[in-house]
Amino acid sequence: MSEPRSQPLDWETLRRLDRQVFWHPFTQMAEYEPLIFTHAQGCWLFDHQGRRYLDGISSLWCNIHGHRHPKIDQAVREQLERAAHTTALGASHPVGIRLAARLVELAPSGLEHVFFSDNGATAVEVALKMAFQFWRQCSPPQPQRTLYLAFGQAYHGDTLGSVSVGGVELFHGMFEPLLFRVVRAPVPDGYRLPPGISPQHACQFYVEQFRRLLEKYHQQLVAVVMEPLVQAAAGMIMHPPGFLRQVAQLCRQYDVLLILDEVAVGMGRTGTLFACEQEGVCPDFLCLAKGLTGGYLPLAATLTTHRVWEAFLGSYAQRRQFFHGHTYCGNPLGAAAALATLEVFEEEKTLEHLPAKAQRLQAHLDRIAQLPWVGDVRRRGLIAAVELVRNRATKEPFPWEQQRGWAVCHQARRRGVFLRPLGNVIVLMPPLAISLDEIDLLGQVVYESIQACFAQENCPAH
Ligand SMILES: *Cc1c(COP(=O)(O)O)cnc(C)c1O
C-alpha cells in the first residue's frame, strides 16, 4: 500500500516530530526509537519502511479478530454514516442499546445492567465508585465501608482510583500520598510460591490468606477487586485453578462486593468469552475494555447486578443517581465495533477454534521451556508468558536494569514479530484470529530470539 501523494511530511520529519512532540505512554522518551506503523491487516502490522511484523501482543492485548476485519470495518463505517457521537447523558442511541442488551445476554446470569465508559481504568473506576455509593444507599445503609481489598501486583489502570487498588511498585509507588487506603492480599502466584508451599497446596494457602483478611476487615470493606485467572501487567502471573471460585464464595459469605477486572482477560482470551465463566463465578461488577471493540476503538463497560442498580433508584430529589460520566461514554462508533466483534465470535466460531491454537502454542512453549534462561512458561487460553531468570533453580530474576526482556523482544522485531515485554517476562498474546502457521512463526521466533540473546550474552537492550 503506497502513501497518498499529498503526504504532507516526509518520513525524516515525522520521525523527528515523533521524538519531539509525541509523548508516548510507558516509554522513556530519551531513548525512544521511532517505530511508525502505517497500516495493519489481519495479524500483521506494517511500518513506514514497508517491513511487516506479526502482532504478537494484539496491539497491547486488545485486538481479537485481526486488523481490518471486513465485518467490523463495515459496522463502523455504517455507524459513521449515521453519527460518530451523540451523548449518553440522559439520551441514547440504537447501537448502544443493542450492545447493552447483548452483553447482558452473554454475561453470567445475574449481571443485568451495563454502564459504558471509554477505557479500562474508567471501567474499574466506575465499579469502585458505584460500589461505594451502593453501601451508602442500600437499606440499611453501611457508611462505615470505606476500604477496598486488592491483590499484590494488581494493575487496574492509571487513573488515581485505579492506581489506589493497583499494586505494581514501579508504576504506583511514587503516587502513594495521593491514594486511598487498600488492604492488600498476597498475589496468588503459581510460579513463585511462598517458602514451604507446594504447588498442590498453593491454592488453599492463598485462599486462607485472603479469608483471614476478609474475616478481619469485611465490615469495613466496600469491595474486593481482582483480575481473575491472570494478573496481566504484573507479568502474566497465573492464579492456581480454583482460587477465583473460592474468592467469590468467600465474598458472598462475608457480604463483600466482588469487582472482577476482565479488561485484559475478557473477550475470549482465556478460552471462554469471560474469564469468570471458567470457575462458574458471577461477580457483582464485571469490567470490560481492551478487546470489547475487537481492539478497534476506546469503549468500556461495567456490568452489574439488579441489587446494585436498585439502590440507585428514586426520585430526582432523593439524589440517588450515579453522579459520574465521561463525555464519550458508550460512543456509538465503539458500540458498533463491539457489536460486530461479538457477532464475529459467533460467525467464525472463534472460541471453538481456540483449543487447537492453544495446544499449538503450548507445544512451542514446551520447547522454549528447555532453553537456558527460561525459568517458567505459562499459559491460559491464548495468553502466554515466558519468564527469563538468572537462575532456574532459585528462580532468581535478572536485575531489571539489564532489560533482558527488551533484548529478546528487539531480536524478535528483527525477525518480524512485534512483542513488548513486562520486565523479564516475554508476553505472547496474539489476536484470537491468529492461524496455526502464524503461531508456528511466533513460537519459532521467540525461541530463536532467546537463543540469540543467550549466545550474545551482552546483547544490547536497544
Ligand atoms: C489495561 C488494563 C487496564 C486499563 O485499561 P486502559 O484502557 O489502559 O485504561 C485495567 N485493568 C487491566 C487488568 C488491564 O490489563
PDBQT file of the ligand as one rigid body, heavy atoms in Angstrom, charges set to zero:
ROOT
HETATM    1  C1  LIG A 501      -5.020  -2.488  30.507  1.00  0.00    +0.000 C 
HETATM    2  C2  LIG A 501      -5.733  -2.766  31.786  1.00  0.00    +0.000 A 
HETATM    3  C3  LIG A 501      -6.482  -1.790  32.430  1.00  0.00    +0.000 A 
HETATM    4  C4  LIG A 501      -6.518  -0.356  31.960  1.00  0.00    +0.000 C 
HETATM    5  O1  LIG A 501      -7.141  -0.222  30.742  1.00  0.00    +0.000 OA
HETATM    6  P1  LIG A 501      -6.913   1.141  29.908  1.00  0.00    +0.000 P 
HETATM    7  O2  LIG A 501      -7.853   1.025  28.755  1.00  0.00    +0.000 OA
HETATM    8  O3  LIG A 501      -5.479   1.147  29.528  1.00  0.00    +0.000 OA
HETATM    9  O4  LIG A 501      -7.262   2.254  30.835  1.00  0.00    +0.000 OA
HETATM   10  C5  LIG A 501      -7.189  -2.140  33.551  1.00  0.00    +0.000 A 
HETATM   11  N1  LIG A 501      -7.151  -3.383  34.035  1.00  0.00    +0.000 NA
HETATM   12  C6  LIG A 501      -6.440  -4.355  33.451  1.00  0.00    +0.000 A 
HETATM   13  C7  LIG A 501      -6.478  -5.733  34.012  1.00  0.00    +0.000 C 
HETATM   14  C8  LIG A 501      -5.684  -4.081  32.316  1.00  0.00    +0.000 A 
HETATM   15  O5  LIG A 501      -4.939  -5.035  31.747  1.00  0.00    +0.000 OA
ENDROOT
TORSDOF 0
